[in-house]
């Protein structure tokens, strides 16, 4: 029978995961139960992905705002702390900020503008143009920002993040000053002790600050990089990738996930005879065209994956072949010509015209984005995703 379906993606419903649960066995059982219930067969090069959230829950990787505060005090003492470039998020940063403020006496909060690192806007570029403000060179005080733009609320959440973050800091007993700049060195006019809260640009920011004369420079990846009085921690990313758990706690990005994905692969191989690829995923990496948010608030899309998911796709653009190489063919002749071309394609198509437009991103970033959009972050109850046919092409 002719194959008429390519890639198939299934969100798998599993149990609610709690601390101490055997996440490895739960994933294996969920996959096998789903295959049995839905009548699909497990094949080589299928993919099972697991959201980082349930891995961290099983690990019990949590910390309180008091743990954060203690680490901040240990690093900064009684210094005024420059907290720079945080993302605008109640879920991602509000509890982190509570802990930071609780560990400090005075905070200078420096926000990037017109938007944060992941695309949450305070104002639009058009509004900056209208006021003649250059975000790359100009520095604004809170009063100057308000005089130009008034009280701005987030498009989707309806939150005025300037007021919200300032109220969090002052609510923890710290004095607060808010400024707006996209230049890391601006903060050094206010304090030489800086906590940089950006995610993907943090290494550059730290380098610029140190070269500019900062005396103490840490990032969110340095806070809770080790356990504080029995707290959760993340050796590689600290508070990066954390989420609000309760009003007083955060769930951290999971630790040491490689043994988990390798273990799941081994158990599925033992029970099915098939080699299934496995990865843990967090945020996908894609941009919303309305809100301009590009989603990736985790430090990486995938903290761990099996060996078969390394690398990038090596694909040919079918419509390029149809419009160029084989524009004179139709029907079965065209189909056979394209199939033959695919079967004999080079192992490395980087730079080849026939590969243009084929999204040469890392497989884990593509599959993580697919998984994140499938599982969602709300009440679907599908924290595992099973993907079939992802590596197939027009010939099979």
N, C-alpha and C positions, 0 to 999 in steps of 0.2 A: 504494500500500500504506500502511495506517495505521502511523504511527510508534509504536513501543512501548518504545523505550529513550530515556532522556533523556541526562544527563551521563555520559560515559565517560572514565575516567581510566586511563592506561597508564604504568607505570614502564618506562622505556627503558634497556636495557642498552647501555653504551658501553665504550670501552677504558679501561684504567687511565691516568689523566691524570698527567703529570709536568711539571716545570718546563720552560717554553719551548714546550710543545705549542700548536698553533693551536686554541685552545678554540672559537673562533667557527666554524671549518670543521668541527671534530669534531661540534659540536652539529647543524649543518645536515645533515651526512652521516648522523648517527645517526637524525634524524627521517625523512629521505627513505628510508633503508634499512628502518626500521621500518614505514613506510607500505607499502612494496613487499612486504615479507615477510609482513605481517599482513593486507594487502588492504584497508586503509582509505584514504580519500581525504582530502587536506589541504584544509581549507575556511577561508573568511574567519572571523575571530574565534575560531579555535582558539587554544590557549595552549600554549607550551612553557616549562617552568620548569627552571632549572638550579641545583643546590645550590651555595651559596657556597664549599663546600669545594674543589670541583674548579676553580673560578675562581681561588681563592687558590693552589692547587697549580700551575696553569699560570703564574700570575704569579711564582711563586717567592717568595711573601710570607711568609718565615720569619724568626725571630729566636731568638737563644740567651738563656739565663739571664744570661750575661755582658753581653749588650747591655742587658737590662733593668736589671741591677745598675749599669751605668755611667750610665744615665739617672737612676736613683734617687739615686746619689751626687752627680750634677751638680745635682740639684734640692734635695736635703736636706743635703748635706755630712755632718757628723758628728752631726747632730741625732738625738735619739730620735724615731722615726717612729711615729705612730699610724696603724695600718692598720685601717680600720673598715669594717664592713658587707660583708665578702666573702661570696660565695655558697659553699656547701659542696659542692665538686666536685673530684674528682681530675683530671678531664679539663679542666675550665674554669679552675681557679684554682691548682692545686698548683704547676705550673711557674712561674706568675707570682709566687707567693709565694716560691719559691726565689730567683728573681732579685731580688725586693724585699729579702729578708733578706740576700742576699749583698752588697747595696749599702748596708746599714745596720749600725750597731753595736748598737743596741738597738731592739726593736720592742714596742709595746704593741698587742696584737691585741684589738680590740673586736668581739665577735660580737653580732648581733641575736638576740633570742629571743622566743617559742619557736621561730621559724623564720627562715631567711634570706629574702631578697627574692623568690625564686622558689618558695618553699614547702617547702624541705628542712628538716625539723623536728629540733631538738635535743631538745625535750621537747614534750608536748602541752599544750594550753590547760587540759585537765582536771587535769593534774598541777600546773600553776601555781595553779589554783583550790584544789586540795587543800592546797597549802603556804601559801596566802594571799599569793602573790607577784603584784604588779601589774607587768606587763612595760612599761607606759608610764611608770612613775615609778621603779621600783626598779632599782638597780644591784647586780650581784653580782660578787664576786671568783670566781676559779676554785675556791678552797676552799669558798666558800659554795654555789656551783653543785653541786659534788660532794657536799657534806653533804646537800643537799636531794634530789638526783636520781641520785647515783651515776654510774656509767659508762654513758652512753647511746650506743647504736649506731644508725646510720642504718637505717631500715626496709628499704631495698632493697639498699644496698651493704654493710651490716654494718660500716661504718667508724665509729670514735669520732673525729669530726672535731676535737674539742678536742685530744686527744693527737696526732692526725695533723698538724695545722697547727703545733702547738707543736714537734713533733719536726723538722719541715721548717725552721723558723726557727732552732732551736738547731743543727741539722745544718749550716747555712751559717755558723756561728760568731757569730751574733747572740744577745744576751740577749733573753728573751721573758717578758712578763707578759700574762696573758689576763684580760679582764673582759667583762661582759655588760651591754649597755644598748641601748635603742632611741632614746636621745636623742643626737643628734650632738655636742652641747656637752659631754657627759660626758668625752670624750677630752681636752678642754682642761684638765682637772684633772691630766693626766699629761704632756701635751706640747702645744706650740703649733704643731707641724709635723705635718700630717695628710695621709695618702693615703687618700681615700675610694674604696672599691671597689664601691659599689653601681652599678647599671646605669641603671634607669629613673627613680630618684629622685635621681640624682647632682647635678643642678643645684640642687635645693632644699637638699641636704646641704651643698654648697659655700657657698651663700648664708648658711645658718645658722651655719656655722663662722666665716666671715669677719665676720659681724655680732657673733659671740660673742667675738672677740678673737684668733682664730687668726692666726699670722704667715705661715705657709706652708701653702697648701692646693692640692693637686693631686688629680686623679682618675685612674683607670685610662685614661681617654680622653686624658690628657696624657702618659702614658708610651708612648714609641715612636710619638708623633704625627709624628715625622720620623725619618729613618734615622740610626742610630748606627753609625758605622764600617761602612757598607755593609749594614746589617741591613734586613730588611723593616720596614714601618711602615704606619700608616693615619692619614691626615691628619685624618679626622673622628672616629675612634673609638679610636685608640691600641690599647691591649691589650684593649679591650672586644670581645667576639665571637671572641677567640682560643681555640684548642684545643691540647691537648698533641699534639706531633708525635712527638718522641723523648723520652728521659729528660732531655735537656738543651736542647730547643728547643720553640718554639710556632709554630703556623701562625696567622697573623693574619687578621682579616676582610679580604676583598678590597678593593682600591682601584679607584676610577674605573671602575665597571662600566657606566655609561651607554653609552659607545661600543660595548661588547660587545653589549648587548641590541638596540641600534639596528642594528648590523651584521648580526646574525643575522636580524632581521626583514627587512632589505633583501635579503639573499641568498635567503631563502625566497620572497620576493615575486618576485625575478628568476627563480627556477627553477620556481615553481609558479603564479605569477600571483595568489596569495592573500595577504591581509594577516593574518599570524599574530602574536598578541601574545606578548611574551617578557618573562620576569622572572627575576632571580636571587633565590633565597630561602635563608634560614637557618632558625632555629628557628621552629616554629609557635607559636601562642599559644592554648593550651588547658589545662584543669586536669584532672589525674588525680584521680579521686575517692577513691582508696585512699591514695596517698602524699601527696596535697595539692600536688604539684608542678605549677606552671602553665607549665613548659617554657621560656618565652622568656628564655633567657640571652644571646641576641644583642641588640645595641642596637636593632635594627629587624628586622622580619620580612624585608623586601625592601630591599636597598640600591640597586636599580635596576630599572626596568620601563618598557616602552613606553607611549606616551600613552594607548592604549585601555584600560589597566588602572587609570587614575586614577579616583577617586570611590568611591561606595558603591552597593550594589544598590538598585534601585527596584522592589520586588516587592510583590505583593498576596498575602495569606494565603488560599489556596483554601478551607480549611475554614471560615474566617470568612464568606466569601461563601455557601458552601453552607448554613451554619447560620443565617444572618441574612438577607442580601439575597434569596436564592433558596431558602429553606427549603421553599417550596411546590412546587418543581419536582423532577422525577426524570428519569433516563435521558438521552436525547438533548437534550431541552429544557434540562435543567440544564447539560449540557456546552456547548451553544451559548450559553446566557446568560453563563456564566463566561468563555468565550472572547471574547465580544463585550465584556465588561467589561474584560478584560485589554487588548484591542486599543485601547480608548478611555481607559485609565487616565491620570491626570495625570502630568506629567513629574517632579513632586516630590511624593512621598507622605509626607514627614516630618510626623508628628503625626496622620495619617489613621488612623481606627479599623481600616480594612480592611488596613492594613500592620502592625498590631501583631504582635510575635513573629516578624518576618522578619529578624532579626539585621542591623541596619544598621551593620555594621562595614565598614572599608575593604576594597575588593576584594582588594588585595594581601595583607592579613592573612588573609582567608578562603582565598584560593587558596594562599598560602604554607603555611597549616596543613594544607590538603588535600594539598599536595605533600609536606610533611614526613612526614605519616602514611603516604603511599604509598611513598616511597623508603626510609623508615627511616634509621637511623644505623649499621646493622650490615653484614651480608654479603649483602644482596640484590643489590648491583651495579647499581642503577638510579638513578644520580645525576641523570638527566633525567626529567621527567614530561611526558606529552603529554595535554592535556585537551580534549575536544570536547563541544560542547553546553552549556557552562557558562552561556552568555548566552541560551540558548533558554528558552521558557516553554511553557505548556499549549497555545498556539495554533500552535506550529511545531516 
